[in-house]
Amino acid sequence: MRTNWKIITGNGSDLNLKRYSRFLEEKGFRERTIESYLSNIERYLEFVRTDRPTQKELDEFRDKFLFDRHLARSTINNYYCTIMQYHKMLGNDIKIPLLKTNDHLPLYFDEDDVNRIFIACHNLKHYAMLQ
């Protein structure tokens, strides 16, 4: 059992969190995604200390909470999607440019390393997967 001792200040923040959860359910989000979004939005609302944040507060959250903590680009994009859905629920259609993700794979093995892996593989199914 998890106990939440923090108090979110603002007018009806708890009500907005419940409303946000229902909003996401109606949109067809999965249960685990809803849990993740609620966790993210709680941190966001706790940081901005209001249930109706402005663009200035959003920018401050982005700069001081997301970027200063050196979070991964995918984590920051997840927060962006969470925040955009929250503002959409409030009737504010805001646009936040998503960060570009790294599409290239890092090179860790040279040709000799790869050959040694294939030589060590004696299971036909595993060999086929590696091919």
N, C-alpha and C positions, 0 to 999 in steps of 0.2 A: 504494500500500500504506500503510495506516494502522497506526502503532505505538502501542500503549497502554503507557506506562511507569508508570502509577499502580498502586499496590497497595491493594486494598480490604481493610481489616482486618475481622475477624469470622470466624466459623466457617462455612466452605464458601460464601462469597459467590459465587465463580465458579460453583460447582455450582448454587446457587440461580438465578443468571442463566440458565444453560443450561436448568434445569428450568422457569423462567418462560417462556423462549422456546418450549419444547415445549408448555407449558400454553396459551399463546396460539395456537399452531398448531392444537392440538386443538379450541380454541374456534372456529376458523374465521377468525381475524384474517388480514388480508392481510399480505404480506411487508413492505411499506413501513410499515404500522402497527406491526408487531412491532419493526422497527428503531427507530421513534420511541419506542415504549414502553420498549425496552431502554435507549435513551439517557437517557430521563427517569428510569428506575428506578436507573440507575447514579449519576446525580447525587443522587438521594434517599438511596441507601445510603451514598454517600460523605459526605454531610452528616451523617447520623445515626450513622455509624460502627458499624453493626451490621446483620446480615442479618435480624433479627427486631425491627423498631422497635415501640415502644410508642405509645400515643395521645399521650403527652406529647411524645415526639420528633417525631411527625407534626405536632402543633400548632406546635412550635418551627420545623420546616421550613417550614410554611405562613407563619408570621409573618416569619421572618428571611430565607428564601430567595425565596419567591414574592411576598409583598406588598411587602417592602422594596425589591425590584428594579423595582417598578411594571410588572409584566408585564401583558399584555392578558388580559382575562377569559377568552377562549377558550383561551389558553395555560395559565392556571391550571386551568381545567376539564379540559384534556387531562392535566395532571399528576394531578388528582384521579382521573380514570378509570384512569390507569396505576397509581396507588397502591392504589385499591380492588381492581383485578384482582390485584395482587401479594399483598395481604393475603388475598384469597379463595383464592389458591393455597396460602397458608400455613395456611388453615383458620380465619382470623379474618375474620369478616364485619363489616367496619366500614362506616359510612355517613358520607360527607362531603357536606354540602349544596353542590350546584353553584351557582356564581354566576349570577345572572340576566344574560342578555346584552341588549344594546340592540337593540330590535326596530324602532326608527324610523330612517328614512333622513334624513340631514341635507339641508337645502335649500341648494343652491349656486347654482342658476340662477333668475333671475326670469323673468317671462313674456316679456319682450323677448328675453332670451338664448335661450330655447327657440325662439321664432319665427325668430330668425336662423339657428339650427342647421337648422331645417326648410327654410328658403329656400336655404341653402347645399348641401343634400343633393340631388344630381342622379341618384343611382342608385336605381332603384325598389325593389330589395331592401333597401337600407339605410334608405330612407324608411319601408318597411313595418315594419322592425324598430323604428324609432324610434317609430312610432305605437303 
